[in-house]
Amino acid sequence: MSNSSKSSFSVGSIVCQTIGHKYTETRKITNHIHEYKCKHCGREVTENSTGKIELLTNKVRQVNNNVAEFFERKKRRVTV
């Protein structure tokens, strides 16, 4: 394995392993979909279409961006 492996060891990760993550909302995509980030370790997650938490990957982030853009256009169209 190389030194550039993504497994990092930090105090925040120890806290999360023992007592769990402390997520705060970082972005509201729609009324039902949000993105969250852990205060301790920095892990980013989002809610999927069924409401379950999943890891926020680049692909999921792009999907959320597209959904947010669609939601904003729809919201503007309804209010006008």
KELO-540777 format. One line per 10 residues: number of its first residue (from 1); their letters; for each residue x, y, z of N, C-alpha, C. Coordinates in nm, 3 decimals, always signed. Example, Ala and Ser with C-alpha at 12.3 -4.5 7.8 and 13.67 -1.06 7.14 Angstrom:
2
1 = AS = +1.319:-0.569:+0.780:+1.230:-0.450:+0.780:+1.320:-0.330:+0.780; +1.285:-0.225:+0.708:+1.367:-0.106:+0.714:+1.290:+0.003:+0.787
This chain:
80
1 = MSNSSKSSFS = +0.083:-0.119:+0.000:+0.000:+0.000:+0.000:+0.086:+0.124:+0.000; +0.042:+0.228:-0.062:+0.117:+0.353:-0.067:+0.080:+0.442:+0.051; +0.160:+0.542:+0.074:+0.134:+0.637:+0.182:+0.017:+0.729:+0.151; -0.026:+0.733:+0.028:-0.136:+0.821:-0.010:-0.271:+0.755:+0.007; -0.278:+0.649:+0.085:-0.404:+0.582:+0.109:-0.500:+0.674:+0.184; -0.628:+0.657:+0.163:-0.727:+0.747:+0.219:-0.758:+0.719:+0.366; -0.703:+0.615:+0.424:-0.731:+0.586:+0.563:-0.646:+0.676:+0.651; -0.711:+0.775:+0.712:-0.639:+0.867:+0.799:-0.681:+0.841:+0.942; -0.590:+0.864:+1.033:-0.614:+0.841:+1.174:-0.613:+0.976:+1.244; -0.725:+1.011:+1.307:-0.732:+1.139:+1.376:-0.816:+1.124:+1.502
11 = VGSIVCQTIG = -0.807:+1.223:+1.588:-0.887:+1.222:+1.710:-1.035:+1.223:+1.675; -1.072:+1.301:+1.570:-1.212:+1.306:+1.527:-1.264:+1.171:+1.486; -1.182:+1.092:+1.417:-1.229:+0.960:+1.374:-1.246:+0.867:+1.493; -1.162:+0.884:+1.596:-1.178:+0.802:+1.717:-1.310:+0.837:+1.787; -1.340:+0.965:+1.795:-1.466:+1.008:+1.857:-1.584:+0.948:+1.781; -1.579:+0.954:+1.650:-1.689:+0.903:+1.569:-1.702:+0.752:+1.582; -1.592:+0.681:+1.594:-1.597:+0.537:+1.609:-1.657:+0.496:+1.743; -1.636:+0.577:+1.847:-1.684:+0.539:+1.979:-1.825:+0.590:+2.008; -1.854:+0.717:+1.976:-1.986:+0.770:+2.010:-2.072:+0.802:+1.889; -2.019:+0.792:+1.770:-2.095:+0.818:+1.648:-2.069:+0.957:+1.593
21 = HKYTETRKIT = -2.115:+0.978:+1.472:-2.095:+1.105:+1.402:-2.189:+1.211:+1.457; -2.148:+1.336:+1.446:-2.233:+1.450:+1.482:-2.249:+1.534:+1.355; -2.355:+1.504:+1.280:-2.377:+1.569:+1.152:-2.447:+1.703:+1.168; -2.403:+1.800:+1.088:-2.472:+1.928:+1.078:-2.507:+1.949:+0.931; -2.621:+2.012:+0.908:-2.667:+2.035:+0.770:-2.578:+2.138:+0.704; -2.528:+2.105:+0.585:-2.445:+2.199:+0.511:-2.516:+2.256:+0.389; -2.615:+2.183:+0.339:-2.683:+2.229:+0.218:-2.821:+2.167:+0.209; -2.919:+2.248:+0.172:-3.055:+2.199:+0.151:-3.076:+2.185:+0.000; -3.096:+2.062:-0.045:-3.116:+2.035:-0.188:-3.263:+2.059:-0.224; -3.352:+1.992:-0.155:-3.497:+2.009:-0.169:-3.554:+2.014:-0.028
31 = NHIHEYKCKH = -3.686:+2.011:-0.018:-3.748:+2.007:+0.114:-3.717:+1.878:+0.188; -3.682:+1.773:+0.116:-3.662:+1.641:+0.177:-3.520:+1.587:+0.165; -3.436:+1.650:+0.087:-3.299:+1.602:+0.066:-3.202:+1.709:+0.114; -3.107:+1.668:+0.200:-3.008:+1.759:+0.255:-2.871:+1.693:+0.250; -2.767:+1.776:+0.256:-2.630:+1.727:+0.269:-2.583:+1.761:+0.409; -2.504:+1.671:+0.468:-2.455:+1.688:+0.604:-2.306:+1.664:+0.610; -2.241:+1.723:+0.713:-2.099:+1.702:+0.737:-2.078:+1.678:+0.886; -1.996:+1.580:+0.919:-1.966:+1.549:+1.058:-1.873:+1.655:+1.116; -1.906:+1.705:+1.235:-1.824:+1.807:+1.300:-1.689:+1.753:+1.343; -1.682:+1.624:+1.372:-1.559:+1.566:+1.425:-1.462:+1.522:+1.316
41 = CGREVTENST = -1.509:+1.441:+1.222:-1.417:+1.381:+1.125:-1.428:+1.439:+0.984; -1.531:+1.520:+0.957:-1.545:+1.582:+0.826:-1.614:+1.494:+0.722; -1.665:+1.378:+0.761:-1.733:+1.289:+0.667:-1.858:+1.358:+0.614; -1.879:+1.352:+0.482:-1.995:+1.414:+0.419:-2.092:+1.306:+0.371; -2.220:+1.326:+0.403:-2.324:+1.232:+0.365:-2.443:+1.310:+0.313; -2.536:+1.237:+0.253:-2.661:+1.296:+0.204:-2.771:+1.194:+0.219; -2.893:+1.238:+0.202:-3.007:+1.147:+0.203:-3.035:+1.102:+0.060; -3.064:+0.975:+0.043:-3.098:+0.927:-0.090:-3.248:+0.936:-0.112; -3.296:+0.883:-0.221:-3.438:+0.896:-0.257:-3.530:+0.826:-0.159; -3.480:+0.730:-0.083:-3.563:+0.661:+0.015:-3.549:+0.721:+0.155
51 = GKIELLTNKV = -3.467:+0.826:+0.170:-3.450:+0.891:+0.298:-3.338:+0.836:+0.383; -3.264:+0.740:+0.331:-3.153:+0.682:+0.406:-3.025:+0.761:+0.380; -2.934:+0.760:+0.477:-2.808:+0.832:+0.467:-2.709:+0.752:+0.383; -2.642:+0.819:+0.289:-2.538:+0.754:+0.209:-2.419:+0.848:+0.196; -2.304:+0.791:+0.170:-2.181:+0.868:+0.156:-2.192:+0.963:+0.037; -2.144:+1.084:+0.052:-2.152:+1.185:-0.053:-2.030:+1.173:-0.144; -2.046:+1.100:-0.253:-1.941:+1.083:-0.351:-1.954:+1.192:-0.458; -1.857:+1.202:-0.547:-1.865:+1.301:-0.655:-1.987:+1.279:-0.742; -2.020:+1.154:-0.769:-2.136:+1.123:-0.852:-2.265:+1.166:-0.783; -2.278:+1.136:-0.655:-2.397:+1.173:-0.580:-2.405:+1.325:-0.565
61 = RQVNNNVAEF = -2.291:+1.391:-0.547:-2.288:+1.537:-0.537:-2.339:+1.600:-0.667; -2.299:+1.544:-0.783:-2.345:+1.595:-0.912:-2.495:+1.574:-0.928; -2.545:+1.458:-0.886:-2.689:+1.433:-0.891:-2.762:+1.534:-0.804; -2.711:+1.559:-0.683:-2.773:+1.658:-0.594:-2.772:+1.797:-0.657; -2.663:+1.833:-0.723:-2.657:+1.963:-0.791:-2.765:+1.974:-0.898; -2.783:+1.869:-0.976:-2.885:+1.869:-1.081:-3.025:+1.876:-1.022; -3.049:+1.801:-0.916:-3.181:+1.803:-0.851:-3.207:+1.941:-0.792; -3.107:+2.001:-0.728:-3.124:+2.135:-0.669:-3.156:+2.238:-0.777; -3.087:+2.229:-0.890:-3.112:+2.322:-1.000:-3.254:+2.305:-1.054; -3.297:+2.182:-1.072:-3.433:+2.154:-1.119:-3.536:+2.206:-1.018
71 = FERKKRRVTV = -3.511:+2.182:-0.889:-3.602:+2.224:-0.784:-3.615:+2.376:-0.781; -3.503:+2.448:-0.798:-3.506:+2.594:-0.800:-3.585:+2.647:-0.920; -3.562:+2.587:-1.038:-3.637:+2.631:-1.157:-3.785:+2.607:-1.138; -3.822:+2.493:-1.083:-3.963:+2.460:-1.060:-4.024:+2.557:-0.959; -3.949:+2.587:-0.853:-3.998:+2.678:-0.750:-4.021:+2.819:-0.806; -3.929:+2.865:-0.891:-3.945:+2.997:-0.955:-4.065:+3.001:-1.048; -4.087:+2.891:-1.121:-4.198:+2.885:-1.216:-4.332:+2.887:-1.143; -4.339:+2.822:-1.028:-4.464:+2.815:-0.952:-4.495:+2.949:-0.887; -4.395:+3.022:-0.839:-4.418:+3.148:-0.770:-4.446:+3.265:-0.864; -4.413:+3.251:-0.991:-4.434:+3.363:-1.086:-4.575:+3.363:-1.137
